[in-house]
Amino acid sequence: MNYKDRKSSPVRVFSRKELKQLEQEPELCNHDRRTFLKWGALLSSQAVIGGGVLNLLTGEMAHADDTFDNVVQWVYSVCGYCSVGCGLKIGVNAAGEAVAVRGNDAHPTNAGRVCVKGLYEYKVLDDNDLRVAERGKYPLRRTSTGGWESITWDNATSLIAQKIIEAIDTAGPDSVGIYNTGQWTIEEYYAMGKLGKGALRTSTMDSNTRLCMAAAVYGYMTTFGSDGPPGCYDDIENTDCFFLIGTNPAEMHPQVWRRIANARKSSRAPKLIVVDPRRTATARSADLHLQIKPGTNVALMNGLLQQIIANNWTDNGYINANTRNYDALAAKVASYTPSYVSGITGIPAADIALAAEWIGRSQEVWSLFIQGVYQAMGGTDTVRQICAMHLITGKIGRPGSAPFSITGQATAMSNREAGGSSALAAYRNYYNPAHIAELENIWDVAPGTIPPHGTTVISSKSELQPEKNSMVEMMRKGELKVFWNACTNPAVTLPDLNALYSYLDFSNPSRPFVVVQDIYEPMETAHFADLFLPAAQWGEKTGTYTCAERRVNLGRQAVNPPGFELRPSYGAYSDLEIIKMVADKMAAMDPRFRTQSGDSLVGFNSAEEAFEEWKQVSAGKICDMSGMSYAALETNNGIHWPSTPANLLGGARLYTDGRFNTNWDRAQYGISPDAPWIDPDDKSRAYLWAVDYEAPPEVPDSQYPFWLNTGRVIEHFHSRTKTKRVAQLHEMVPENYVEISTEDAQSLNVATGDLVRVTSRRGEIVVKARITDTVRNGAVFIPMHFGDLDPSDVAENDGRLVSVNRLTINYVDKDCGQPIYKHCAVKLAKA
């Protein structure tokens, strides 16, 4: 069967003139399911509520007419975009097609509200709704002439199994690299971890969560002994001071911001401190904006700690009973006075002192942080110092007080829990033989099967950090023989893309065999694929999703995957089903990849069966889910872990008793019991880090005089794999751009809309200018979402290169291996 030619998309793309008209007269148009009061509100950067409109900045609500005339069934679900975990219902028509999304009024996270991406989430499912490209329905094999030919699923799984076996036989298990996602379900992560570690025995496993939240994980593990945000969303209404660093919830996480905005209007009137190098919508709303220089977060945190200690705003009883290494911390930060820190960060000394006072004197403090921390210099150390700030003040484990990390993907937490990539299932420690033996016994594999050490990360560069190994380095050296890329798009999201492209280029004789498992074709990484596997996505499969507050939600299947009628030879399958097909094929072809009982490692036949097995793996562990069931998750609109049969609803907060997971028998990480954070006396105490500020590896100079900051916009998600196909979202932000300050624009003779050439030591792009006071002089900002390999993007950009990761530096955090996307040096010129 030949791969079918793509048909043109029937979705009408709105022109700029039409968008302007819709802003002025929203009722001009009809989307068949909504009135355009909502559409007009969206164009004004507002979010949709089940019965109205939400202003993202103020939290004020206005009612709108909202009908779903062609919906015959509403299917219980959860949003598949960011990690906030909004409850949704998917509207299905009589033909079995998804035609609408609405918020779940009963869900505690969002109370019926959705953001602009969630509103149009149903449009990512069906070809008839896509602006460009189409859903993958056929497994595809690259031909000798560079084109595609469709093959059956049996042939496709035989091919990948053969390539994996060849790689293991010739170069060892670690020559097989698996790189996945933060958007699968718990069940899918668990299956992939079981296949990779229990059958293939590879330690070359990672996911795009490395790019997203690795610093939070390592910061938590080396302070508290384990991963997992200690607090919950209900802390928002119970705090007296918000400390937001490296996060912009007013634009990126509107349902979290709604609660913050409403809390600030309450009689409690909590203060809002925002740390951000840009004057974002969140920063403009702050009581105190600390406009920090890029890469100096650690210096600021040390300065805040210095002031808290110097002014005796500490809880000495809590410190003595529940922490270790306080004296070293106090000695280390003593020199980080406000004036000294001001010289590093560019923040006025008085503002540093005031922020510390608000944090120190407030009864409760809630800290929120994301990529501006994780993807900056010293990301892990910054998380450690945020945690230290809460520990030395005793503001943790109680309502209103916690360090709270948030992530960019729906199930980044799930990957970390289930061990789908770099982690080991249920927060077990690779370096603890008892943890390994326990899991090997559960999986019925021979002792010594699971690699007894951590995994290889996705990216690094030996010229900058010779001590770091990675899959990208293995590609460069010809050591990676198979690269199985699933539900992620590294051809847009990895740093220093020009180097990556050279390693994956078909002219490179040492390139790996590349498998791309995704929901659309074409997509950027498929440009380099030898084999393409079409997958089902959100709304087309059932499974569980852990959101940022450790609440496990259930998403039920609403519609069939594309090409369902072509099964079993063709058609998209869920990632769980694909993983099982490969595991079964590997077991059938070679007994090395079976259990000791002679079975496939992936023995479950449904998502719910997988969840039941996962529950037993998690039982008694830190992220215990043994009390949960699909029925209970739906009835309760999600359940926090830990959840046991004796305590079904689990714990909204961790460490309420001041006991942490730092004893060796329980710790998630540590090469040996001698690791600094492992409590030598088994008293379960948290560890306080004493760290110094280190300058970034690249700073502006006379040749490259501007700081480059990268980030997100609310209308798009990650590499736009989904959102660029939705006409309404695309039209809001149709192309990439560079934010430039007014003064810098004048010196460059650049106006909004002019093309600007942005160049780093690694590459250059040409994008349109956007003149704004959001960025300070000497700094620019470019969104990270846009690729430039897809045919539609090439045409729309007139062949211009626009992907910001052609510019970014492939330098990773010394502890967690997360790239520092938030700062490098560039130069600008009018194109």
C-alpha positions in Angstrom: 0.0 0.0 0.0 1.3 3.4 -0.9 1.2 6.3 1.5 -1.7 8.4 0.6 -1.2 12.0 -0.6 -2.3 14.6 2.0 -5.6 16.4 1.3 -5.8 20.1 1.9 -7.1 21.2 5.2 -10.8 22.2 5.2 -10.1 24.5 8.2 -10.3 28.2 7.2 -7.4 30.3 8.3 -8.5 33.7 9.6 -6.8 36.8 8.1 -5.5 39.7 10.1 -8.4 41.8 8.9 -10.9 39.2 10.0 -9.2 38.9 13.4 -9.5 42.7 13.9 -13.1 42.6 12.9 -13.7 39.7 15.4 -12.2 41.7 18.2 -14.6 44.6 17.4 -17.7 42.5 16.6 -17.3 39.0 17.9 -20.7 37.9 16.7 -19.7 38.2 13.1 -18.6 34.6 12.9 -19.8 31.2 14.1 -17.7 28.2 15.0 -20.8 25.9 15.0 -20.5 25.3 18.7 -19.8 28.7 20.4 -20.9 32.2 20.1 -18.2 34.7 19.4 -18.3 36.6 22.6 -15.9 34.0 23.7 -13.8 34.2 20.5 -13.5 38.0 21.0 -12.5 37.5 24.6 -9.8 35.0 23.6 -8.3 37.6 21.2 -8.0 39.9 24.2 -5.9 37.4 26.1 -8.6 36.0 28.3 -9.5 32.5 29.2 -12.8 30.6 28.9 -14.9 29.4 31.8 -17.7 26.8 31.6 -20.2 29.6 31.7 -18.2 32.7 30.8 -14.9 34.5 30.4 -12.0 34.9 32.7 -9.7 37.9 32.6 -6.2 36.4 33.1 -4.8 39.5 34.9 -7.6 40.4 37.3 -9.5 37.1 37.7 -12.8 38.9 37.0 -15.5 36.8 35.4 -18.1 37.7 32.8 -20.9 35.5 31.5 -21.2 34.5 27.9 -23.7 32.5 25.9 -22.3 29.0 25.7 -24.1 26.2 23.9 -23.1 22.8 22.5 -26.0 21.9 20.3 -24.4 19.0 18.5 -22.9 17.2 21.5 -24.6 14.0 22.4 -22.1 12.8 25.1 -19.7 14.4 27.4 -16.7 12.2 28.3 -14.8 12.7 31.5 -11.2 13.8 31.0 -8.3 16.0 32.0 -6.3 18.5 30.0 -3.4 17.1 28.0 -1.3 20.2 27.8 0.4 21.7 30.9 0.9 20.3 34.3 -1.8 22.3 36.1 -4.2 19.4 35.6 -7.5 21.1 34.7 -10.5 18.8 34.6 -12.3 18.7 31.2 -15.1 17.0 29.4 -14.9 16.2 25.8 -18.0 16.7 23.7 -18.7 14.0 21.2 -21.4 14.2 18.4 -23.6 11.5 17.0 -20.9 10.5 14.5 -18.5 9.7 17.3 -16.3 12.8 16.6 -14.9 15.2 19.2 -16.6 18.6 18.6 -16.1 20.5 21.8 -14.3 20.8 25.2 -15.7 22.3 28.3 -14.3 22.6 31.8 -15.4 20.2 34.5 -17.3 22.4 37.0 -16.7 19.9 39.8 -13.0 19.6 39.4 -11.1 21.4 42.3 -8.3 22.5 40.1 -10.1 24.7 37.6 -13.8 24.7 38.7 -15.0 24.6 35.0 -12.5 27.0 33.6 -10.1 26.4 30.7 -7.4 28.4 29.0 -7.3 29.2 25.3 -5.4 26.0 24.4 -7.8 23.8 26.4 -10.8 25.4 24.7 -9.6 24.2 21.3 -8.0 21.0 22.4 -10.5 18.9 20.6 -9.3 20.3 17.3 -6.0 18.5 17.5 -7.7 15.1 17.0 -9.3 15.0 13.6 -7.8 15.6 10.2 -10.9 17.7 9.3 -10.0 20.2 12.0 -6.3 20.5 11.3 -4.9 23.6 9.7 -1.8 21.8 8.3 -0.6 18.2 7.9 -2.6 15.2 9.0 -2.7 12.5 11.6 -0.4 9.5 11.2 -2.3 6.4 10.2 0.3 4.2 8.6 3.7 2.9 9.8 6.2 4.3 7.4 9.6 3.1 6.3 12.2 5.4 4.7 13.1 4.3 1.2 16.5 4.3 -0.5 15.4 7.4 -2.4 14.5 9.3 0.8 10.7 9.0 0.5 8.2 7.0 2.6 6.5 3.7 2.0 3.8 2.3 4.2 4.3 -1.0 5.9 2.1 -3.1 8.3 2.4 -2.9 12.0 3.8 -6.5 12.0 6.6 -5.5 9.6 7.2 -2.3 11.6 7.6 -4.0 15.0 9.7 -6.7 13.4 12.0 -4.0 12.0 12.5 -2.1 15.2 13.0 -5.4 17.1 15.6 -6.5 14.6 17.5 -3.2 14.8 17.5 -3.3 18.6 18.8 -6.8 18.7 21.5 -6.0 16.2 22.5 -3.0 18.3 22.7 -5.0 21.5 24.6 -7.8 19.9 27.2 -5.5 18.3 27.5 -2.6 20.7 25.7 -3.5 23.9 22.4 -2.6 25.5 23.4 1.0 26.1 23.8 1.6 22.3 19.9 1.6 22.3 18.6 5.1 23.2 15.0 5.7 24.2 13.9 9.3 24.4 10.3 10.0 25.3 8.0 12.6 26.8 6.0 14.4 29.5 2.7 13.7 27.8 2.0 10.0 28.1 0.0 8.3 30.8 1.3 6.6 33.9 0.5 3.3 32.3 2.6 4.1 29.2 5.6 5.3 31.2 5.4 2.3 33.4 5.4 0.0 30.3 8.3 1.7 28.6 10.4 1.7 31.8 9.7 -2.0 32.1 10.6 -2.7 28.5 13.7 -0.5 28.5 15.2 -1.5 31.9 13.7 -5.0 32.4 14.0 -6.4 28.9 16.5 -4.4 26.9 18.6 -3.6 29.9 19.6 -0.2 28.5 20.5 2.7 30.7 20.4 5.1 27.7 16.9 6.4 28.6 15.8 10.0 29.0 12.8 12.2 28.2 12.1 15.8 27.3 11.3 16.3 31.0 15.1 16.7 31.2 14.6 19.9 29.4 11.6 20.9 31.5 12.0 20.1 35.2 15.2 18.1 36.0 16.5 20.9 38.3 13.4 20.6 40.5 13.8 16.8 40.7 17.5 16.9 41.7 16.9 19.9 44.0 14.2 18.0 45.8 16.0 14.6 45.9 19.2 16.1 47.3 17.3 18.2 49.9 14.3 16.1 51.0 15.6 12.7 49.8 13.0 12.3 47.1 11.1 14.1 44.3 7.6 15.5 44.7 6.3 19.0 45.3 5.6 19.3 49.0 2.6 21.6 48.7 -0.7 21.9 46.8 -2.9 24.5 45.1 -5.0 25.0 48.3 -2.0 26.7 49.8 -2.7 29.6 47.5 -5.7 30.7 49.6 -3.8 30.2 52.8 -0.6 32.1 52.3 0.5 35.6 53.3 3.3 36.0 50.8 3.8 34.7 47.2 7.4 34.4 46.1 7.3 33.7 42.3 10.7 33.2 40.7 11.2 32.3 37.1 7.5 31.8 36.4 4.8 33.8 34.6 1.5 32.2 35.6 -0.6 35.1 34.4 0.2 34.1 30.9 1.4 30.5 31.1 -0.8 28.9 33.9 -4.0 30.9 34.0 -5.9 28.7 36.4 -3.1 29.0 39.0 -3.0 32.7 38.4 -6.8 33.0 38.8 -6.5 31.6 42.3 -3.5 33.9 43.1 -5.4 36.9 41.8 -8.5 36.1 43.8 -6.4 35.4 46.9 -4.8 38.8 46.7 -8.2 40.4 46.7 -9.2 38.5 49.9 -9.0 40.1 53.4 -5.7 38.2 53.9 -4.2 40.4 51.1 -1.0 38.4 50.6 2.0 40.2 49.1 3.4 39.2 45.7 7.1 39.2 45.0 8.0 38.4 41.4 11.6 37.6 40.2 11.9 37.8 36.4 14.3 39.5 34.0 11.3 40.6 31.9 8.3 42.8 32.8 5.8 40.1 32.2 2.1 40.4 33.0 2.8 38.7 36.3 5.7 41.1 37.1 3.5 44.1 36.3 1.0 42.9 38.8 3.6 42.4 41.6 3.9 44.4 44.8 7.6 44.0 44.3 9.3 43.1 41.0 12.9 42.0 41.3 14.1 42.4 37.6 17.1 40.1 37.9 20.1 39.8 35.5 20.1 36.5 33.6 21.9 33.6 35.3 22.1 35.1 38.8 19.4 33.3 40.6 21.8 31.6 43.0 23.2 34.9 44.1 19.8 36.3 44.8 18.7 33.3 46.8 21.9 33.4 48.9 21.2 37.1 49.5 17.7 36.4 50.7 19.0 33.6 53.0 21.6 36.0 54.3 19.0 38.6 55.3 16.7 36.0 56.8 19.5 34.7 59.0 21.0 38.1 59.9 17.6 39.4 61.1 16.7 36.2 63.0 13.7 35.4 60.9 14.6 31.8 61.3 12.8 28.9 63.2 15.7 27.6 65.2 13.6 24.8 66.7 12.6 23.5 63.3 16.2 23.8 62.1 17.6 21.8 65.0 15.0 19.1 64.9 14.5 18.6 61.2 17.6 19.8 59.2 21.3 19.2 58.8 24.2 21.5 57.7 22.8 24.8 58.9 26.1 26.2 60.2 27.7 25.6 56.8 24.8 27.3 55.0 24.9 30.3 57.3 28.7 30.7 56.9 28.4 30.4 53.1 25.7 33.1 52.7 27.1 35.5 55.2 29.0 37.5 52.6 26.0 37.7 50.3 24.9 41.1 51.7 22.3 43.1 49.8 24.9 45.5 48.3 27.1 42.6 47.2 24.1 40.7 45.6 22.9 43.9 44.0 26.2 44.2 42.1 25.7 40.7 40.7 22.0 40.7 40.0 21.3 44.3 39.2 18.5 44.4 41.7 18.5 47.4 44.1 19.9 46.4 47.5 16.8 47.9 49.3 14.5 45.7 47.2 16.5 42.6 48.1 16.2 43.5 51.8 12.5 44.2 51.5 11.8 40.9 49.8 13.7 39.1 52.5 11.7 40.9 55.2 8.4 40.1 53.6 9.4 36.4 53.3 10.9 36.3 56.8 8.0 38.2 58.6 5.1 36.6 56.8 3.3 33.8 58.7 3.0 31.7 55.6 5.0 31.8 52.3 4.3 30.0 49.1 7.1 29.8 46.5 6.3 29.0 42.9 9.0 28.4 40.3 9.4 26.9 36.8 11.7 27.3 33.7 13.2 30.6 34.7 14.8 28.6 37.5 15.3 25.2 35.9 16.7 26.4 32.6 19.1 29.0 34.1 22.6 28.8 35.4 22.7 27.0 38.7 19.2 25.6 38.3 19.6 22.7 40.8 21.3 24.9 43.3 18.6 27.5 43.0 15.9 24.9 43.8 18.0 23.8 46.8 18.2 27.3 48.1 14.5 27.9 47.6 13.9 24.8 49.7 16.4 26.0 52.3 14.5 29.3 52.6 11.4 27.3 53.6 13.3 24.9 55.9 15.2 27.5 57.9 12.0 29.5 58.5 9.9 26.3 59.2 7.5 27.3 56.4 6.8 23.9 54.9 4.4 21.0 55.5 1.5 23.2 56.6 -1.3 25.2 54.9 0.0 28.2 53.0 3.7 27.3 53.0 5.7 25.3 50.6 8.2 25.4 47.8 6.1 24.5 44.8 7.5 23.5 41.4 5.4 23.5 38.4 6.2 21.9 35.0 5.3 22.5 31.4 3.7 19.2 30.5 0.7 17.3 31.6 2.4 14.2 33.0 6.0 15.1 33.6 5.3 14.0 37.2 4.0 10.7 36.0 7.2 9.9 34.1 9.2 10.6 37.2 6.9 8.4 39.3 6.6 5.4 37.0 10.2 5.3 35.8 9.4 5.8 32.1 12.8 7.2 31.3 15.6 8.4 33.7 14.0 7.4 37.0 13.4 4.0 38.4 9.8 2.9 39.1 8.2 4.3 42.3 11.1 6.5 43.3 13.4 3.6 43.8 17.2 4.3 43.9 19.3 2.7 41.1 22.3 2.6 43.6 20.5 0.8 46.4 20.8 -2.9 45.8 17.7 -3.7 47.9 15.6 -1.4 45.7 16.9 -3.0 42.5 16.3 -6.5 43.8 12.8 -5.8 44.9 11.8 -4.5 41.5 13.6 -7.3 39.6 11.6 -9.8 41.8 8.3 -8.0 41.0 9.1 -8.0 37.3 10.2 -11.6 37.3 13.6 -10.9 35.7 17.0 -12.4 36.7 19.1 -10.6 39.3 21.4 -8.1 37.6 19.0 -7.3 34.8 18.2 -3.7 35.8 21.3 -1.4 35.2 22.5 -0.5 38.8 23.3 3.1 37.9 21.7 6.2 36.6 20.8 6.7 32.9 22.4 8.7 30.2 20.9 12.2 29.6 19.8 13.4 26.3 22.1 16.3 25.6 25.6 17.8 26.4 28.6 19.0 24.5 32.1 17.6 25.2 33.8 20.8 24.1 32.1 22.7 26.9 31.8 19.9 29.5 34.1 17.0 28.8 32.9 15.1 31.9 29.3 14.9 30.6 28.1 12.1 28.4 24.8 12.2 26.6 22.8 10.7 23.7 23.8 13.6 21.5 27.4 13.0 22.3 26.9 9.3 21.6 25.5 10.3 18.2 28.5 12.5 17.5 30.9 9.6 18.3 28.8 7.0 16.5 28.1 5.1 19.7 24.3 5.3 19.5 23.0 2.6 17.2 19.2 3.0 17.7 17.4 6.2 18.7 13.7 5.6 19.6 12.1 9.0 19.9 8.5 8.8 21.1 6.0 11.7 21.6 8.6 14.5 21.6 10.2 16.7 19.1 13.9 17.2 19.7 14.5 18.6 16.2 12.9 21.8 17.6 13.5 21.6 21.4 17.2 20.5 21.9 19.9 23.2 22.2 22.4 23.9 19.4 20.2 22.4 16.7 22.7 22.8 13.9 25.0 20.4 15.6 22.2 17.9 16.2 21.1 18.0 12.6 24.6 17.2 11.4 24.7 14.1 13.6 21.3 12.9 12.4 21.8 13.8 8.7 21.3 10.9 6.3 24.8 11.6 4.8 26.4 10.8 8.2 27.5 7.1 8.0 27.6 6.7 11.8 24.0 8.1 12.4 21.7 5.8 14.5 18.7 4.1 13.2 16.0 6.6 14.1 12.5 5.6 15.1 9.9 8.4 15.5 6.6 7.6 17.2 4.2 10.5 17.0 0.7 11.6 16.2 1.2 13.8 13.1 3.1 13.5 9.8 5.0 15.5 8.9 6.6 16.8 12.1 10.1 18.1 12.5 11.9 15.1 14.0 10.3 12.7 11.5 12.5 14.6 9.0 15.3 12.4 10.3 13.4 9.2 10.8 14.1 5.8 9.3 10.8 4.5 10.7 7.6 6.3 11.7 5.1 4.8 14.0 1.6 6.5 14.2 0.3 7.0 17.7 -3.0 7.8 19.3 -3.1 10.8 21.7 -5.1 12.5 24.4 -8.9 11.9 24.0 -8.2 8.7 22.0 -7.0 6.5 24.9 -7.7 6.0 28.6 -5.1 6.5 31.3 -4.0 8.5 34.3 -2.2 11.8 34.6 -0.4 13.2 37.6 -0.5 17.0 37.8 1.9 19.4 39.5 0.2 19.0 43.0 0.6 15.2 42.9 -3.1 14.9 42.1 -3.6 11.8 39.9 -6.4 12.4 37.4 -8.2 10.1 35.0 -8.6 10.8 31.3 -11.1 8.5 29.5 -11.1 7.7 25.8 -13.7 9.8 23.9 -13.1 8.8 20.3 -11.3 6.2 18.3 -7.8 6.9 17.0 -7.3 7.8 13.4 -7.3 4.9 11.0 -9.1 2.7 13.5 -11.0 1.0 10.6 -7.6 0.0 9.1 -6.6 -2.2 12.1 -4.8 -4.5 12.7 -2.4 -3.8 9.8 -2.6 -0.1 9.9 -4.1 2.7 11.9 -2.8 4.7 14.9 -2.4 2.8 18.2 -2.0 4.1 21.8 1.6 4.3 22.9 0.9 1.6 25.5 -0.3 -0.7 22.7 2.8 0.2 20.6 5.2 -0.5 23.5 3.4 -3.8 24.1 3.7 -4.8 20.4 7.4 -4.2 20.5 7.9 -6.0 23.8 5.9 -9.0 22.6 7.9 -9.1 19.3 11.2 -8.9 21.2 10.1 -11.8 23.5 9.0 -13.8 20.5 12.2 -13.3 18.6 14.7 -13.8 21.4 14.4 -15.5 24.9 16.8 -12.9 26.4 13.9 -10.4 26.4 11.4 -12.5 28.3 10.6 -12.9 32.0 12.1 -15.8 33.9 8.7 -17.4 33.3 9.1 -17.1 29.6 6.6 -14.3 29.0 6.7 -10.8 27.5 7.7 -8.1 30.0 4.6 -6.2 29.1 1.9 -8.7 30.0 -1.1 -6.4 30.6 -3.7 -6.1 27.9 -5.4 -2.8 28.9 -4.6 0.5 30.5 -6.5 -0.4 33.6 -4.6 -3.7 33.9 -1.4 -1.7 33.6 -2.5 0.6 36.4 -3.4 -2.2 38.7 0.1 -3.6 38.3 1.7 -0.2 38.7 -0.3 0.2 42.0 1.4 -2.8 43.4 4.8 -1.6 42.3 4.2 1.7 44.1 2.7 0.2 47.3 4.6 1.3 50.4 6.8 3.7 48.4 6.9 7.5 48.6 4.5 7.9 45.6 2.1 5.2 46.8 -1.0 4.9 44.6 -2.1 1.5 45.9 -5.4 3.0 47.2 -6.5 4.4 43.9 -8.8 2.9 41.2 -10.2 4.3 38.0 -13.6 4.6 39.6 -12.3 6.4 42.7 -10.2 8.8 40.6 -13.3 9.8 38.6 -15.6 10.0 41.6 -13.2 12.2 43.5 -12.0 14.3 40.5 -8.5 13.1 41.2 -6.6 11.9 44.3 -3.3 13.1 45.7 -0.6 10.6 46.4 0.3 9.0 48.8 -3.0 7.1 48.6 -3.4 3.8 50.4 -6.3 1.5 50.9 -6.4 2.8 54.5 -6.2 6.4 53.4 -7.7 6.7 50.0 -7.7 10.5 49.6 -4.0 10.6 50.4 -2.0 13.6 51.5 -2.4 17.1 50.0 0.9 18.0 51.6 4.1 16.2 52.3 6.4 16.5 55.3 3.7 17.7 57.7 5.5 15.8 60.5 8.9 17.3 59.6 10.3 13.9 58.6 11.9 13.6 55.2 13.0 10.8 52.9 16.8 11.1 53.6 17.4 7.8 55.3 19.3 5.4 53.0 16.6 2.8 53.0 14.1 5.3 51.6 16.1 7.9 49.7 15.4 8.1 46.0 18.9 9.1 45.0 22.4 8.8 46.2 25.3 6.8 44.8 26.1 5.5 48.3 25.0 6.1 51.9 27.8 8.6 52.1 26.0 11.1 49.8 25.8 14.5 51.7 22.0 14.5 51.9 21.7 11.0 53.3 21.1 11.2 57.0 23.8 9.2 58.7 21.8 8.9 61.9 18.6 7.8 60.2 16.7 10.7 61.6 15.0 11.7 58.3 16.3 15.2 58.4 16.4 17.5 55.3 19.8 18.7 54.0 20.7 22.4 53.7 23.1 23.1 50.9 25.9 25.7 51.1 26.6 26.8 47.5 28.3 29.7 45.8 27.1 31.7 42.8 28.8 30.7 39.5 28.7 33.0 36.5 27.2 31.6 33.2 29.6 30.1 30.7 28.7 32.7 28.1 28.0 36.3 28.7 27.5 39.3 26.4 30.7 40.9 25.1 31.7 43.4 22.3 31.0 40.8 19.6 27.8 39.4 20.9 26.4 42.3 23.1 22.9 41.1 23.9 21.5 38.5 26.4 19.1 36.1 24.7 16.2 34.7 26.8 13.9 32.1 25.5 10.4 31.1 26.7 6.8 30.4 25.9 3.6 32.2 24.9 0.1 31.1 26.1 -1.2 30.3 22.7 1.3 27.6 21.8 2.6 24.5 23.5 6.2 23.3 23.3 7.2 22.7 19.7 3.8 23.5 18.3 3.3 19.9 17.2 -0.3 20.3 18.2 -1.0 24.0 18.4 0.3 25.1 15.0 -2.4 22.8 13.5 -5.2 24.7 15.2 -6.2 27.7 13.0 -7.4 29.8 15.9 -4.2 29.4 18.0 -1.9 29.8 15.0 -3.5 33.0 14.0 -3.0 34.5 17.4 0.8 34.0 17.2 1.5 32.8 13.6 5.3 33.3 13.5 8.3 33.7 15.7 9.6 37.1 16.7 12.2 38.9 18.9 11.3 41.3 21.7 13.6 44.3 21.7 13.6 47.3 24.0 12.7 50.7 22.7 16.1 52.1 23.2 17.9 49.2 21.6 15.5 49.3 18.7 16.3 52.9 18.1 20.1 52.2 18.1 19.5 49.4 15.6 17.1 51.5 13.5 14.5 48.7 13.8 10.7 49.1 14.1 8.0 46.5 15.0 7.6 44.2 12.0 11.1 44.6 10.6 13.1 41.5 10.0 16.0 41.1 12.3 19.0 38.8 12.0 19.8 37.3 15.4 23.2 35.5 15.5 25.0 33.5 18.2 28.3 31.6 18.1 26.3 28.6 17.0 23.9 29.9 14.3 21.6 32.6 13.1 17.9 33.1 12.5 15.8 35.9 10.9 12.6 36.9 12.6 10.4 39.9 13.0 11.0 42.5 15.6 8.5 43.4 18.4 9.4 46.6 20.2 8.4 46.5 23.8 9.2 47.6 27.3 8.9 44.0 28.5 12.6 43.4 28.1 15.3 45.6 29.5 18.1 47.3 27.5 20.7 44.8 26.4 18.4 41.8 26.5 16.1 40.2 23.9 13.5 37.5 24.2 12.4 34.9 21.5 9.7 32.2 21.9 10.9 28.6 21.9 8.0 27.0 20.1 8.8 27.5 16.4 10.6 25.1 14.1 11.7 25.6 10.6 11.8 22.2 9.0 8.2 21.3 8.3 7.1 22.2 4.7 4.3 24.4 5.9 6.7 26.4 8.1 9.2 26.7 5.3 6.5 28.1 3.0 5.1 30.5 5.6 8.5 31.8 6.6 9.7 32.2 3.0 12.5 29.8 3.7 13.8 31.8 6.7 15.4 29.9 9.6 13.4 30.9 12.7 14.1 28.3 15.4 15.7 29.9 18.4 17.4 26.7 19.4 19.7 27.1 16.4 21.2 29.8 18.7 21.1 28.3 22.2 24.2 26.9 23.9 24.4 23.2 24.7 25.6 23.7 28.3 23.9 21.7 31.0 23.4 22.0 34.7 26.3 20.4 36.6 24.0 18.3 38.8 20.8 17.5 36.8 22.0 17.8 33.1 19.3 20.3 32.2 20.3 22.7 29.4 20.5 26.4 30.3 18.1 27.8 27.6 17.5 31.0 29.5 20.7 32.9 28.6 23.4 33.0 26.0 25.0 35.9 24.0 23.8 37.1 20.6 24.1 40.0 18.2 21.4 41.7 16.3 21.2 43.5 12.9 18.4 44.7 10.7 18.0 42.1 7.9 
